[in-house]
Amino acid sequence: MNVNLPFPDLAPAMPEIVIISAATIMLLLELFFKNKGVLAFMGIGIAALAMYFVPMSIGDTFNGMFKSDLYSIYFKFIFLLNLMLTIMISLQYMKREKAEYGEYYSLLLFATAGMMLMASAKDLIVLYLGLELMALSTYILAGIKKHDIRSNEAAIKYLLLGGFSSAILLYGISLLYGLTGTTDIYSISVYFKFQGSSLPVVMAMMFITAAFCFKIAAAPFHMWAPDVYEGAPTSVTAFMSIGPKAAGFAVIGRIFYVAFQSLQADWVPVLIGISILTMAVGNILAITQTNIKRMLAYSSIAHAGYMLIGVIVGTSEGLSAMITYLLIYTFMNMGAFAVIILLDRGDEIKDYEGLAKSQPLVAGLMLVFMFSLTGIPPTAGFIGKFNLFMAAVQAGYAWLVIIAVMFSAVSAYYYLRIVMNMYMKDMTEEASITPSPTLALALAITIMMVFAIGIMPSLVIG
């Protein structure tokens, strides 16, 4: 299937153009078209078709500042999958929360477009534009429940801390530009191959690392995540737990494997320290949580620590394992949040007591997602961790894998505590659910993929 474009030079950026156009059109049609979710799905479908079927969709555009390649396309698939599942779980939920604003779906699309720009950025200026498009949209999404004080608090905290991280990133970019005279990632790589490391270079690297560790919620830059995850609408929390994290890792992979490739001896020890600290903070603090959204926030922090191992490895196998882990994480984390939305009750862990007696199917779904997040076979989570840890062992980081496995064992406590509450405690009140066709479809897709990848890992590996 070939599509002839009037502006063939824009072919590599066509998915982003489609998503931004769809978001803009949805804002214009808000007054006339009631079912905005359908418009959003149409935008996703057209963007996916543009990504896979438009000729010359792989290449550079905008004077070499934007690069579409297999690396960015894989991440864009994760972004569009995250967007699609988020819309599925949002349709009924936003009505229930009386927050079905037309701009909600437009903001989801704008945020996703920003993520896609970040994944394809060949220039630091384009990277920053994509980052701000994503960040500004997610700040608003976190506070979309205008009359909920917790949602307002989440948005303000996210905005203030996100603003600091953006300033830190800009300072790092300015240092790099001052040193190299360019903002092109590949030109920066050539410069460092001949010039080597220096104190200003290390400082620029530290600023950029700190900024993107904030985006992936890695310790010690994680402080925003628990409060924002708890206060934001659950569908937005699900979206933020996957999309911005994947975008952050897309940029980290591009910058550290290209721009800073020759400086690996400088950044690997730093990332190792951040990875271990992130796994420790995420897994240990998750144990003390009583709110399930805060618990999943700390869980998300811990998983960022695991994914950093794939970057630390410094090989194509490690990077591939990290990307595969992100895809698997999308299914199991989105499934867990879908179950939370399905249950029309509080967000406290104690609210899940005795769930298996009143809603055995729902309890079974949550059990599978908790097992997968823990990394228990035959679920996809086991395959993700096994693939990631094997890449690290082969690269000579067996000791780091041992630390990661120990923290993974710690995570079993707080994940399986939910299972214990559902199956081994008495019911305090009858659990009710608020099903919808799209929410059921999202749960069906996620549970099917968690088992399919766990049983047939060749679906995503290789």
C-alpha positions as CSV (number, residue, x, y, z in Angstrom):
1,M,0.0,0.0,0.0
2,N,1.6,3.2,-1.2
3,V,0.4,6.8,-0.5
4,N,1.6,9.7,-2.7
5,L,2.2,12.8,-0.6
6,P,2.0,16.4,-1.9
7,F,5.0,17.2,0.3
8,P,7.3,14.1,0.1
9,D,10.0,15.8,2.2
10,L,7.6,15.7,5.2
11,A,7.1,11.9,4.9
12,P,9.3,11.0,7.9
13,A,7.3,13.4,10.2
14,M,3.9,12.4,8.9
15,P,2.7,10.4,12.0
16,E,3.5,13.5,14.2
17,I,1.7,15.8,11.7
18,V,-1.4,13.5,11.8
19,I,-1.5,13.4,15.6
20,I,-1.2,17.1,16.0
21,S,-3.8,17.8,13.2
22,A,-6.2,15.3,14.9
23,A,-5.7,17.0,18.3
24,T,-6.3,20.5,16.7
25,I,-9.4,19.3,14.8
26,M,-10.8,17.8,18.0
27,L,-10.6,21.2,19.7
28,L,-12.5,22.8,16.8
29,L,-15.2,20.1,16.7
30,E,-15.7,19.9,20.5
31,L,-18.9,22.0,20.3
32,F,-20.5,19.9,17.5
33,F,-19.2,16.3,18.0
34,K,-20.2,14.5,21.2
35,N,-18.2,11.3,20.9
36,K,-14.7,12.7,21.0
37,G,-13.1,9.3,21.8
38,V,-14.0,8.2,18.2
39,L,-12.2,11.2,16.8
40,A,-9.1,10.3,18.9
41,F,-9.2,6.7,17.7
42,M,-9.4,7.9,14.1
43,G,-6.3,10.0,14.6
44,I,-4.4,7.1,16.1
45,G,-5.3,4.8,13.2
46,I,-4.3,7.3,10.5
47,A,-1.0,8.0,12.4
48,A,-0.2,4.3,12.5
49,L,-1.0,3.9,8.8
50,A,1.3,6.9,8.0
51,M,4.1,5.4,10.1
52,Y,4.0,1.9,8.4
53,F,2.7,2.5,4.9
54,V,3.8,6.0,3.7
55,P,6.8,5.7,1.3
56,M,10.0,7.4,2.5
57,S,8.7,7.4,6.1
58,I,12.2,6.5,7.2
59,G,14.7,9.2,6.8
60,D,15.6,12.8,7.9
61,T,13.6,16.0,7.4
62,F,13.5,19.6,8.7
63,N,17.1,20.1,7.5
64,G,18.3,17.0,9.3
65,M,16.9,18.0,12.7
66,F,14.3,15.2,12.7
67,K,15.2,11.6,12.2
68,S,12.8,8.7,11.6
69,D,14.4,5.3,11.9
70,L,13.6,1.9,13.3
71,Y,14.6,2.9,16.8
72,S,12.2,5.9,16.9
73,I,9.4,3.9,15.1
74,Y,9.5,1.2,17.9
75,F,9.1,3.9,20.5
76,K,6.3,5.5,18.5
77,F,4.5,2.2,18.5
78,I,4.7,2.1,22.3
79,F,3.4,5.7,22.5
80,L,0.4,5.0,20.2
81,L,-0.3,1.8,22.1
82,N,-0.3,3.7,25.3
83,L,-2.5,6.4,23.9
84,M,-5.0,3.9,22.5
85,L,-5.3,1.9,25.8
86,T,-5.6,5.2,27.8
87,I,-8.5,6.4,25.6
88,M,-10.2,3.0,26.0
89,I,-10.0,3.1,29.8
90,S,-10.9,6.8,29.9
91,L,-14.3,6.9,28.0
92,Q,-16.5,5.7,30.9
93,Y,-14.2,6.8,33.7
94,M,-14.1,10.5,32.7
95,K,-17.9,10.5,32.5
96,R,-18.1,8.9,36.0
97,E,-15.7,11.5,37.4
98,K,-17.7,14.3,35.7
99,A,-14.6,15.5,33.9
100,E,-15.4,14.7,30.3
101,Y,-13.9,17.8,28.9
102,G,-13.3,18.0,25.1
103,E,-9.7,19.1,25.6
104,Y,-8.9,16.0,27.6
105,Y,-8.5,13.8,24.4
106,S,-6.8,16.7,22.6
107,L,-4.2,17.0,25.4
108,L,-3.6,13.2,25.3
109,L,-2.8,13.5,21.6
110,F,-0.7,16.6,22.0
111,A,1.3,14.9,24.7
112,T,1.8,11.8,22.5
113,A,3.0,14.0,19.6
114,G,5.6,15.5,22.0
115,M,6.8,12.1,22.9
116,M,7.1,11.1,19.2
117,L,9.1,14.3,18.5
118,M,11.4,13.4,21.4
119,A,12.0,9.9,20.0
120,S,12.9,11.3,16.5
121,A,14.9,14.3,17.6
122,K,18.2,14.5,15.9
123,D,18.8,18.0,17.3
124,L,18.7,19.1,20.9
125,I,16.3,22.0,20.0
126,V,13.7,19.6,18.5
127,L,14.2,17.4,21.5
128,Y,13.4,20.3,23.8
129,L,10.3,21.3,21.8
130,G,9.0,17.8,22.0
131,L,9.7,17.7,25.7
132,E,7.8,20.9,26.4
133,L,4.8,19.8,24.2
134,M,4.6,16.6,26.2
135,A,5.2,18.2,29.6
136,L,2.8,21.1,29.3
137,S,0.0,18.7,28.1
138,T,0.6,16.3,31.0
139,Y,0.7,19.2,33.6
140,I,-2.8,20.2,32.5
141,L,-4.0,16.5,32.3
142,A,-2.9,16.0,36.0
143,G,-5.2,18.8,37.0
144,I,-8.1,18.1,34.6
145,K,-10.4,17.4,37.5
146,K,-10.8,21.1,38.2
147,H,-12.9,20.8,41.4
148,D,-10.7,18.1,43.0
149,I,-8.2,19.6,45.4
150,R,-5.8,16.6,45.1
151,S,-5.8,16.9,41.3
152,N,-5.0,20.6,41.6
153,E,-2.2,19.9,44.0
154,A,-0.8,17.2,41.7
155,A,-0.8,19.6,38.8
156,I,0.9,22.4,40.7
157,K,3.7,20.1,42.1
158,Y,4.3,18.6,38.7
159,L,4.4,22.0,37.0
160,L,6.9,23.5,39.5
161,L,9.2,20.5,39.6
162,G,8.9,20.0,35.8
163,G,9.8,23.6,35.3
164,F,13.0,23.2,37.3
165,S,14.0,20.1,35.3
166,S,13.4,21.9,32.0
167,A,15.6,24.7,33.2
168,I,18.3,22.2,34.2
169,L,18.1,20.6,30.7
170,L,18.3,23.9,29.0
171,Y,21.5,24.8,31.0
172,G,23.0,21.5,30.0
173,I,22.1,22.1,26.3
174,S,23.6,25.6,26.5
175,L,26.9,24.2,27.9
176,L,27.0,21.5,25.1
177,Y,26.4,24.2,22.5
178,G,29.1,26.4,24.0
179,L,31.6,23.5,23.9
180,T,30.8,22.1,20.5
181,G,29.2,24.9,18.5
182,T,26.3,22.7,17.5
183,T,23.0,21.2,18.8
184,D,23.0,18.3,16.3
185,I,23.4,15.0,18.3
186,Y,25.5,13.3,15.7
187,S,27.8,16.3,15.2
188,I,28.3,16.4,19.0
189,S,29.3,12.8,18.9
190,V,31.9,13.5,16.3
191,Y,33.3,16.4,18.4
192,F,33.7,14.2,21.5
193,K,35.4,11.5,19.6
194,F,38.3,13.8,18.9
195,Q,38.2,16.2,21.9
196,G,37.5,13.7,24.7
197,S,36.3,14.5,28.2
198,S,36.7,17.6,30.4
199,L,35.1,19.2,33.4
200,P,32.6,21.3,31.4
201,V,31.7,18.3,29.4
202,V,31.0,16.2,32.5
203,M,28.9,19.1,34.0
204,A,26.8,19.3,30.8
205,M,26.3,15.6,30.9
206,M,25.3,15.7,34.6
207,F,22.7,18.4,33.9
208,I,21.2,16.5,31.0
209,T,21.2,13.3,33.0
210,A,19.4,14.9,35.9
211,A,16.8,16.4,33.7
212,F,15.9,13.1,32.0
213,C,16.1,11.2,35.3
214,F,13.3,13.5,36.4
215,K,11.2,12.5,33.4
216,I,11.7,8.8,34.0
217,A,11.1,9.2,37.8
218,A,14.6,7.9,38.7
219,A,15.9,8.5,42.2
220,P,16.8,11.0,43.6
221,F,14.7,12.9,41.0
222,H,11.5,10.9,41.8
223,M,9.9,13.1,44.5
224,W,7.1,14.3,42.2
225,A,5.8,10.9,41.2
226,P,3.9,9.6,44.3
227,D,1.9,12.8,44.8
228,V,1.2,13.3,41.1
229,Y,0.2,9.7,40.6
230,E,-2.1,9.7,43.6
231,G,-3.8,13.1,42.8
232,A,-4.2,12.8,39.0
233,P,-7.2,11.1,37.5
234,T,-6.5,7.3,37.4
235,S,-6.6,7.2,33.6
236,V,-4.0,10.1,33.4
237,T,-1.8,8.3,36.0
238,A,-1.8,5.2,33.7
239,F,-0.9,7.4,30.7
240,M,1.9,9.2,32.6
241,S,3.3,6.0,34.1
242,I,4.2,4.8,30.6
243,G,4.4,7.5,28.0
244,P,6.7,10.1,29.5
245,K,8.9,7.3,30.9
246,A,9.2,5.7,27.5
247,A,10.0,9.1,25.9
248,G,12.7,9.8,28.5
249,F,14.3,6.4,27.8
250,A,14.1,7.1,24.0
251,V,16.1,10.3,24.5
252,I,18.5,8.7,27.0
253,G,19.2,5.9,24.5
254,R,19.8,8.4,21.7
255,I,22.0,10.8,23.6
256,F,24.1,8.3,25.5
257,Y,24.5,5.8,22.7
258,V,25.2,8.5,20.1
259,A,26.3,12.0,21.5
260,F,28.1,10.6,24.5
261,Q,29.2,7.2,23.1
262,S,32.9,8.0,23.4
263,L,32.4,9.2,27.0
264,Q,31.0,5.9,28.2
265,A,33.6,5.7,31.0
266,D,32.3,8.9,32.5
267,W,28.5,8.2,32.4
268,V,28.3,4.5,33.2
269,P,29.3,4.8,36.9
270,V,26.8,7.6,37.3
271,L,24.0,5.6,35.8
272,I,24.9,2.6,37.9
273,G,24.6,4.6,41.1
274,I,21.3,6.1,39.9
275,S,20.0,2.6,38.9
276,I,20.8,1.0,42.3
277,L,19.4,4.0,44.2
278,T,16.2,4.0,42.1
279,M,15.6,0.3,42.7
280,A,16.2,0.7,46.4
281,V,14.0,3.7,46.8
282,G,11.2,2.4,44.6
283,N,11.0,-1.1,46.2
284,I,11.6,-0.2,49.8
285,L,9.2,2.8,50.0
286,A,6.5,0.9,48.1
287,I,6.3,-1.5,51.1
288,T,4.9,1.2,53.4
289,Q,2.2,2.5,51.1
290,T,-1.5,2.1,51.8
291,N,-2.8,3.8,48.7
292,I,-2.6,1.6,45.6
293,K,-1.8,4.5,43.2
294,R,1.1,5.6,45.4
295,M,2.3,2.0,45.6
296,L,2.2,1.8,41.8
297,A,4.1,5.1,41.6
298,Y,7.0,3.7,43.7
299,S,6.7,0.5,41.6
300,S,7.1,2.7,38.5
301,I,10.2,4.2,40.1
302,A,11.7,0.7,40.7
303,H,11.0,-0.4,37.1
304,A,12.9,2.7,35.9
305,G,15.9,1.4,37.9
306,Y,15.6,-2.0,36.1
307,M,15.3,-0.3,32.7
308,L,18.4,1.8,33.3
309,I,20.4,-1.4,33.4
310,G,19.7,-1.8,29.7
311,V,21.3,1.6,29.0
312,I,24.3,0.9,31.4
313,V,25.2,-2.3,29.5
314,G,26.2,-0.2,26.5
315,T,25.4,-2.8,23.8
316,S,22.7,-3.1,21.2
317,E,21.4,-6.1,23.1
318,G,21.0,-4.1,26.3
319,L,19.2,-1.3,24.4
320,S,16.9,-3.8,22.7
321,A,16.2,-5.5,26.1
322,M,15.3,-2.1,27.6
323,I,12.9,-1.3,24.7
324,T,11.3,-4.7,25.0
325,Y,10.9,-4.2,28.8
326,L,9.1,-0.9,28.1
327,L,6.6,-2.6,25.7
328,I,5.9,-5.3,28.3
329,Y,5.6,-2.8,31.1
330,T,3.0,-0.9,29.0
331,F,0.7,-4.0,29.0
332,M,1.1,-5.0,32.6
333,N,0.9,-1.5,34.1
334,M,-2.0,-0.4,32.0
335,G,-3.8,-3.5,32.9
336,A,-3.4,-2.9,36.6
337,F,-4.7,0.7,36.3
338,A,-7.6,-0.6,34.2
339,V,-8.6,-2.9,37.0
340,I,-8.4,0.1,39.5
341,I,-10.8,2.0,37.2
342,L,-13.1,-1.0,36.8
343,L,-13.6,-1.1,40.6
344,D,-15.9,1.7,41.6
345,R,-14.4,2.1,45.1
346,G,-11.5,3.8,46.9
347,D,-7.9,3.7,46.0
348,E,-6.8,2.2,49.4
349,I,-5.2,-1.2,49.3
350,K,-7.6,-2.3,52.1
351,D,-10.5,-1.8,49.7
352,Y,-9.3,-4.9,47.8
353,E,-10.0,-7.1,50.8
354,G,-12.2,-10.1,49.9
355,L,-12.5,-9.1,46.3
356,A,-12.1,-12.7,45.1
357,K,-15.3,-13.6,46.9
358,S,-17.5,-11.0,45.2
359,Q,-15.7,-10.4,41.9
360,P,-13.5,-13.5,41.2
361,L,-12.8,-12.5,37.6
362,V,-11.7,-9.0,38.5
363,A,-9.5,-10.5,41.3
364,G,-8.0,-13.0,38.8
365,L,-7.1,-10.2,36.4
366,M,-5.4,-8.2,39.1
367,L,-3.6,-11.3,40.3
368,V,-2.1,-11.8,36.8
369,F,-0.9,-8.2,36.5
370,M,0.6,-8.3,40.0
371,F,2.4,-11.5,39.2
372,S,3.7,-10.0,35.9
373,L,4.9,-6.8,37.6
374,T,6.7,-9.1,40.1
375,G,8.3,-11.1,37.3
376,I,6.7,-14.5,38.0
377,P,6.5,-16.9,35.0
378,P,4.7,-17.6,32.7
379,T,3.8,-13.9,32.5
380,A,5.4,-11.2,30.3
381,G,7.1,-9.5,33.2
382,F,9.3,-12.6,33.8
383,I,10.4,-12.5,30.1
384,G,11.1,-8.7,30.3
385,K,13.3,-9.1,33.4
386,F,15.0,-12.3,32.2
387,N,15.9,-10.7,28.8
388,L,17.2,-7.5,30.4
389,F,19.3,-9.4,33.1
390,M,20.7,-11.7,30.5
391,A,22.0,-8.8,28.4
392,A,23.6,-7.4,31.5
393,V,25.2,-10.7,32.5
394,Q,26.6,-11.1,29.0
395,A,28.1,-7.6,29.2
396,G,29.9,-8.4,32.5
397,Y,27.5,-6.8,34.9
398,A,26.5,-10.0,36.8
399,W,26.9,-8.2,40.1
400,L,24.5,-5.5,39.1
401,V,22.0,-8.2,38.1
402,I,22.3,-9.9,41.5
403,I,21.4,-6.5,43.2
404,A,18.4,-6.1,40.8
405,V,17.2,-9.7,41.5
406,M,17.4,-9.0,45.3
407,F,15.3,-5.8,44.9
408,S,12.9,-7.7,42.6
409,A,12.4,-10.2,45.4
410,V,11.6,-7.3,47.7
411,S,8.9,-6.2,45.3
412,A,7.1,-9.5,45.6
413,Y,6.1,-8.4,49.1
414,Y,4.0,-5.3,48.1
415,Y,2.7,-6.8,44.9
416,L,1.6,-10.1,46.5
417,R,0.1,-8.2,49.5
418,I,-2.7,-7.1,47.2
419,V,-3.2,-10.7,46.1
420,M,-3.3,-11.7,49.8
421,N,-5.9,-9.1,50.5
422,M,-8.1,-10.2,47.6
423,Y,-7.9,-13.9,48.4
424,M,-7.1,-14.4,52.1
425,K,-9.1,-11.6,53.9
426,D,-12.7,-11.3,54.5
427,M,-14.8,-8.8,52.6
428,T,-15.7,-5.6,54.4
429,E,-18.3,-4.5,51.9
430,E,-19.7,-5.8,48.6
431,A,-17.5,-4.7,45.6
432,S,-19.2,-3.1,42.7
433,I,-17.8,-2.7,39.2
434,T,-18.6,-0.2,36.5
435,P,-17.8,-2.0,33.2
436,S,-17.8,-0.5,29.7
437,P,-17.1,-2.1,26.3
438,T,-13.9,-0.2,25.7
439,L,-12.6,-0.8,29.3
440,A,-13.3,-4.5,28.8
441,L,-11.5,-4.5,25.5
442,A,-8.5,-2.8,27.1
443,L,-8.4,-5.5,29.8
444,A,-8.7,-8.2,27.2
445,I,-5.8,-6.8,25.1
446,T,-3.5,-6.4,28.1
447,I,-4.2,-9.8,29.7
448,M,-3.9,-11.5,26.4
449,M,-0.5,-9.9,25.7
450,V,0.8,-10.6,29.2
451,F,0.2,-14.3,28.7
452,A,1.1,-14.3,25.0
453,I,4.5,-12.7,25.5
454,G,5.1,-14.9,28.6
455,I,4.4,-18.1,26.7
456,M,5.8,-17.0,23.3
457,P,8.6,-14.4,24.0
458,S,9.6,-14.5,20.3
459,L,6.6,-12.1,19.7
460,V,8.7,-9.3,21.0
461,I,12.3,-10.6,21.3
462,G,14.4,-10.7,18.2
